[in-house]
Amino acid sequence: MSRRAPRYAEAERNDRALLEAAKKVLAVDGSHTSVAAIAARAGVGIASLYRRYRTKEELFQHLCALSLGRWIQAAEEGLAHEDPWEGLVHYVTAAVEFSGGALGPLAGTIAVTDEMAEKFTRSDELTRALVARAHEAGVLRADATAVDVSLLIEQLGKASLVEQFEGQGRTDLADAASNARHRTIAIALDGLRAGHGPLPGRPPAPDLLAERW
């Protein structure tokens, strides 16, 4: 057991690094992203990567499951808040800062595993619970749906100024970019509050996000 513990810790570190690298590389290269590019960005040896994952698809499936796990954690933390609005704010903010939806380019390009399906279902249930609780408290606009919230997170999490400056090596602007992102999230969240005029068009279908997979 003691021998496996360091290996397990290293695997977890590699997983975190690979997930962060995949999000950044996918934002630029899309579904054509190579395993070599992700491994290089993460500082993980390509040989050791293929010892753990037999194929590119298997790696991407694992990263999707990890990403969904982060969404689930953020939603559970949001539901733990006593205040329904603050709980929803926590969830949206945490998911955006994690770059929720950054693995979206993989949709439809890989097979959905049982683990991915199970975690997607759980994430969807938690998001709906957060939205229902906020509706019941009268703090969330009545016409905003759980799918609206998920789409908002995905759009806000794409190619943020923080990642752009990071890619340019502009560490001098990291704080300013982070501050700007927090302001953008706050502006978007204000649009979810009760009291606004009706949203345009029809509410998105409940399975809209799942359909692309």
N, C-alpha and C positions, 0 to 999 in steps of 0.2 A: 504493500500500500504506500509506504513512504517513497518507494522508487517511482511510483506512478504519479505521485502528487506534483513533482516539478514538471513532469511532462504535460500533465493536465493544465497546469498554470501557463506553460508556454503555449499550448494549443489555444487557450483562451485569449492570450495576448495576440497571437497570430490572427485569430478570428476577428478581433476588434480592429486590428490593423488592416486586414483584408477588406472588411466591410467599409471602413472609411475610404480606403483606396478605390474600391469598386465604385462607390458613389461619385467620387471625383472624376474617375476615368470615364464612367458611363455618361456623365454630364457632357463630356466632350465627344466621345466616340460612339455613343449609343449602343445598340445591340451588337455592333461589330467589334466591341471591346475584346481585346485578347487577354488570355490568362497571363501572358508574359508581362503585359503592361500593368496589370493589377499587381502582380507579384513584385515588380520593380518598384512601383509606387509605395507598396507596403513594406519593402525591405525584406521580403521573404523569398527564399531560394525556390526557383521553379521546380527543381528536382524534388525537394521536400514536399512541395505542394502537390505534385502528381503522385507522391507516395500516399498521400492522405485522400486525395480526390482522384478518382479514375478518369474522369472526363471534365471538360469545361462546363457541361450542363450540370453535373453533380455539384461542382463548386458553386455555380450560380443558384442552384436550388437551396443549398445550405445557407448562402448569404441572404436569400429571400426570407428563409425561416428565421434567421437571426434578426433581420430588420423588422419583421412582424412581431417578434418578441419584444423589441424596443417600443413599438406602438402599444402593445398590450400593457407593458409596464407603465407607460405614461398615462394610459387611460385608467388603470387601477389606482395610480396615485391621485388622479383627478377625482375619482369617485370617493377617495378617502377624505377629501376636503369637505368640511361641513357646509360651506357656502357653495351652492350649485353653480353660480356664475364663476367664482374663483376656481372651482374644480374644472370647468370647461376651459377657462383661460390657461390653466396649468397644462392641460392636455394639448391644446393647440400650440402653445408656445414651445413646450418640450418637443413635440413632434416636428415642428418647423425647424427648430435649432438642430435636431438630429438629421434634418433634411429628409423628412418623411416623404416617401414617394419617389426618391431618387433612383430606385431600381425599376421604376416604371417602364423604361425602354426595353426591359426584358420580357414584358407582357406579351404573350403569344408566341414567344421564341423558345420557351422551355416547357417541359411537362410539369404539371402541378403535382407535387407529391402529397401523400396523405398528411404529412406534418404541416406543409404549407396550407393545405385546405383547412385543417383543424385550427391553425393559428389565425387564418384569415377570418374564419367564422367567429372565433373568440374575440378578435379585435373589433369586428363589426358589431357584435353583441354589446361590448363595452361602450363603443361610440354611441350606439343607440340609447343606452342607459344614461349616458351623460347628457345627451340631447333631450331625452324625455324628462329627466330631472329638472333641467333648466327651463323647459317649457312649463312644467307643473308649477315652478316657482315664479313664472311670469317674467323672467329676466331675459329670455331668448326670444327673438322675433318669431311669431307664430308660424310663418311660412318657411323658416329655415329647417332643412332636414339633415339627417346624419350624413347623407351623401354630399350635401352642400359643404358641410364642415370638412369632410375628408378631401374633397376636391380643393377646397381653400388651402388646406395644409399642403397638399401636393404642389400647388402652384407657387405658394410662398417659399417652399423649400427648394425650388429649382434654381440653380446657377446664381446663388446669392452673391452680393458684393463682397462678402467675407471670403468666399472661396476664390473669387476672381483676383482679389488682391493677394491672397495667399499664393495663388499660382504664379503671380508676378514677383513674388518675394518682397512685397511691400509691407513689411511688418510695421512700418511707421504709421500705416493707416488702418491697422487691425482694429484698434479701439473705436475709431470713427465709423468704420464699416459695421461693427457690431452694434453700436449705438443706433445707426440708421436702420438696421434690421429690426431692432426692438421697437422703434417708432412705427415702422411699416406694419409689424404684427399688431401693435396697439390700434392703428387706424383700421385695419381689417376687422379686428375683434369688435370695435365700436359699431361696425356695420351689422354685426350679428345681434346687437342689443335690441330689445323690444322697443317699439315706439317709432320705427321707420315705416316708410311707405312700402307697398307691396313689391316683391321681387318680380322681374320680368319673366315671361314664359311659364312653362309648366315645371313642377318639381321633377328632378331627375329620378329615373326609375331606380328602385332599391338595388337592383343587380347590375347597374351601369358599370361600376368599377370592376366587378368580378367578370363581366362579359369579355373584357379584353384579354383575360388570361386563358 
